[in-house]
Amino acid sequence: MNNDEIRAALESWLEDNWSPQLSLMEWRNILVDGGWAAPHWPQAWFGKGFDAEQAQVVRTVFRERNIVPAASIGPRGLASETILAHGTDGQKTRYLRPILTGEHAWCQLFSEPGSGSDLAGASTKAELKDGRWIVNGQKVWNTSAHHADFGILLARTDFDLPKHQGLSYFLIDMHQPGVEVRPLKQMNGHASFNEVFMSDAVVSADDLLGGEGNGWAVAATTLSYERQGFRRSRSVAFDIEQPGRIYQEYAKELEIANEPYTWYPQREGRVDLILARARETGAISDPAVRQEIAKLLSMQQAHALAAASAEAKRKSGSNEIVPAGSIGKLAASVIARQAAHVHTMISGADAMTAGPDSATDGVIAEVLVSVPAISIAGGTDEIQRNIIAERVLGMPKEIRSDTGPFRDIKRNA
Ligand SMILES: Cc1cc2nc3c(=O)[nH]c(=O)nc-3n(C[C@H](O)[C@H](O)[C@H](O)COP(=O)(O)OP(=O)(O)OC[C@H]3O[C@@H](n4cnc5c(N)ncnc54)[C@H](O)[C@@H]3O)c2cc1C
């Protein structure tokens, strides 16, 4: 199907099926059955097998007509793409539909107090007892865990194997006595993350994803989607102020789902405010400031072009290794830091003031304390540099002191 045919097919389908008077759940189920909820997924699993460009046509029509899309905010996308790639038919049947309809929210249970960058060093333990996995350990920095119904969990099932081989990947029910979620307060005042404690938490044998000992390979799928996400904007242009039951229900869903991400535009540096602020304050006529603004805007433009070029190569089926995820993520963090620097040059001491009386309602202050997060989330800058150096440039690998059985490796030393 070409893009015009997709648009025509979707518009005719919407004519027959869409109504703002439907309940959110009624509509989402119709959407899933019609294959338009996740058109880039295979036809056997709720999709239409579209490529990225074709799926974009669908998103554009939805936006133009203010059609409520499938639920996509938060770590549920990481869960669904990973389940789609590695799940059994039973797992896909159980979990994919309620993710798309929004019935189930998910969180990512990867990082631990002693293993963030060194994710393969996870020591949360899962043991098979009487046909069920019993999980004990602690995770940390888990975005949205306080809203989540399920978690994607990386845990160690064999302490005698080398660290990458003894891991397994589970789908865990968060609503059980063995799972305790404790919120963490950040320096920017928000509380998006949590600590998650698992004490004899139970996972059914059917909820091991990708087979025992394959956790590292399955986690690599999740991480690659996570890094690609840094190239996409999280803000969805949607006019929610519309008459109709569905918009009221969707607004409630968005309020909860978006809550952990309200500061994410600030963590990207708010480049969009720079020129207006520079004009407003008169800093635009300072040559040193102009130079830094030019540097920032050129980096942003180069980043956008590099991402477009990587996407074009991917589409053309080129075999060239383009680490678009790692480079894109690294670029996003360099741009955010430069933006924070320029905001400071423009606003001076005003940049430190928070609250409604401050310049731009405290947004600049929030930028300054939120930008560091982009260099950490989804793999730190140093880790992205290691990936690019070793896997793309073919440079020598880091010297390892962590081979051999995991139980013999020195940890948290
Ligand atoms: C906004 C945000 C959202 C997050 N959401 C989640 C989530 O939902 N689920 C989840 O599981 N986790 C989440 N995290 C956690 C995140 O994945 C970890 O913070 C990250 O992987 C870094 O791990 P760490 O904090 O343990 O730092 P460490 O790994 O302890 O790193 C400390 C410092 O050492 C450097 N370093 C470490 N190893 C190397 C190396 N080999 N070479 C060079 N330098 C190195 C790092 O770059 C860093 O500067 C989130 C973090 C943020 C900021």
The ligand as a Tripos MOL2 file, in Angstrom:
@<TRIPOS>MOLECULE
LIG
   53    58     1     0     0
SMALL
NO_CHARGES

@<TRIPOS>ATOM
      1 C1         15.5060    9.9080   34.2880 C.3       1 LIG1
      2 C2         15.9360    8.4830   34.6280 C.ar      1 LIG1
      3 C3         15.0330    7.4410   34.4680 C.ar      1 LIG1
      4 C4         15.4180    6.1360   34.8040 C.ar      1 LIG1
      5 N1         14.4840    5.1240   34.6980 N.ar      1 LIG1
      6 C5         14.8400    3.8680   35.0280 C.ar      1 LIG1
      7 C6         13.8620    2.8090   34.9740 C.ar      1 LIG1
      8 O1         12.6750    3.0310   34.6750 O.2       1 LIG1
      9 N2         14.2470    1.5530   35.2810 N.ar      1 LIG1
     10 C7         15.5300    1.2600   35.6480 C.ar      1 LIG1
     11 O2         15.8080    0.0830   35.8880 O.2       1 LIG1
     12 N3         16.4840    2.2300   35.7540 N.ar      1 LIG1
     13 C8         16.1600    3.5340   35.4500 C.ar      1 LIG1
     14 N4         17.0920    4.5440   35.5500 N.ar      1 LIG1
     15 C9         18.4360    4.2150   36.0610 C.3       1 LIG1
     16 C10        19.5240    4.3020   34.9860 C.3       1 LIG1
     17 O3         19.4110    3.2810   34.0390 O.3       1 LIG1
     18 C11        20.8720    4.2360   35.7320 C.3       1 LIG1
     19 O4         20.9330    5.3610   36.5940 O.3       1 LIG1
     20 C12        22.0410    4.2690   34.7630 C.3       1 LIG1
     21 O5         22.1310    3.0680   34.0290 O.3       1 LIG1
     22 C13        23.3880    4.5210   35.4830 C.3       1 LIG1
     23 O6         23.5680    3.6320   36.5140 O.3       1 LIG1
     24 P1         23.9640    4.1160   37.9900 P.3       1 LIG1
     25 O7         23.0130    5.1990   38.3700 O.co2     1 LIG1
     26 O8         24.0290    2.9030   38.8500 O.co2     1 LIG1
     27 O9         25.3950    4.7830   37.8320 O.3       1 LIG1
     28 P2         26.7960    4.0210   37.8570 P.3       1 LIG1
     29 O10        26.7270    2.8650   36.9150 O.co2     1 LIG1
     30 O11        27.1660    3.7270   39.2500 O.co2     1 LIG1
     31 O12        27.7570    5.1030   37.2400 O.3       1 LIG1
     32 C14        28.4050    6.1060   38.0200 C.3       1 LIG1
     33 C15        29.3900    6.8440   37.1140 C.3       1 LIG1
     34 O13        30.4360    5.9410   36.6620 O.3       1 LIG1
     35 C16        30.5280    5.9330   35.2450 C.3       1 LIG1
     36 N5         30.8420    4.5900   34.7410 N.ar      1 LIG1
     37 C17        30.2660    3.4330   35.1320 C.ar      1 LIG1
     38 N6         30.7950    2.4020   34.4270 N.ar      1 LIG1
     39 C18        31.6950    2.9190   33.5580 C.ar      1 LIG1
     40 C19        32.5550    2.3600   32.5610 C.ar      1 LIG1
     41 N7         32.5650    1.0580   32.3180 N.pl3     1 LIG1
     42 N8         33.3560    3.2080   31.8610 N.ar      1 LIG1
     43 C20        33.3490    4.5580   32.1140 C.ar      1 LIG1
     44 N9         32.5630    5.1320   33.0620 N.ar      1 LIG1
     45 C21        31.7450    4.3330   33.7620 C.ar      1 LIG1
     46 C22        29.1440    6.3570   34.7750 C.3       1 LIG1
     47 O14        29.1750    6.8890   33.4580 O.3       1 LIG1
     48 C23        28.7400    7.3920   35.8280 C.3       1 LIG1
     49 O15        29.2940    8.6310   35.5070 O.3       1 LIG1
     50 C24        16.7430    5.8650   35.2740 C.ar      1 LIG1
     51 C25        17.6440    6.9240   35.4370 C.ar      1 LIG1
     52 C26        17.2460    8.2370   35.1410 C.ar      1 LIG1
     53 C27        18.2370    9.3410   35.3640 C.3       1 LIG1
@<TRIPOS>BOND
     1     1     2 1
     2     2     3 ar
     3     2    52 ar
     4     3     4 ar
     5     4     5 ar
     6     4    50 ar
     7     5     6 ar
     8     6     7 ar
     9     6    13 1
    10     7     8 2
    11     7     9 ar
    12     9    10 ar
    13    10    11 2
    14    10    12 ar
    15    12    13 ar
    16    13    14 ar
    17    14    15 1
    18    14    50 ar
    19    15    16 1
    20    16    17 1
    21    16    18 1
    22    18    19 1
    23    18    20 1
    24    20    21 1
    25    20    22 1
    26    22    23 1
    27    23    24 1
    28    24    25 2
    29    24    26 1
    30    24    27 1
    31    27    28 1
    32    28    29 2
    33    28    30 1
    34    28    31 1
    35    31    32 1
    36    32    33 1
    37    33    34 1
    38    33    48 1
    39    34    35 1
    40    35    36 1
    41    35    46 1
    42    36    37 ar
    43    36    45 ar
    44    37    38 ar
    45    38    39 ar
    46    39    40 ar
    47    39    45 ar
    48    40    41 1
    49    40    42 ar
    50    42    43 ar
    51    43    44 ar
    52    44    45 ar
    53    46    47 1
    54    46    48 1
    55    48    49 1
    56    50    51 ar
    57    51    52 ar
    58    52    53 1
@<TRIPOS>SUBSTRUCTURE
     1 LIG1         1 GROUP 0 **** ****
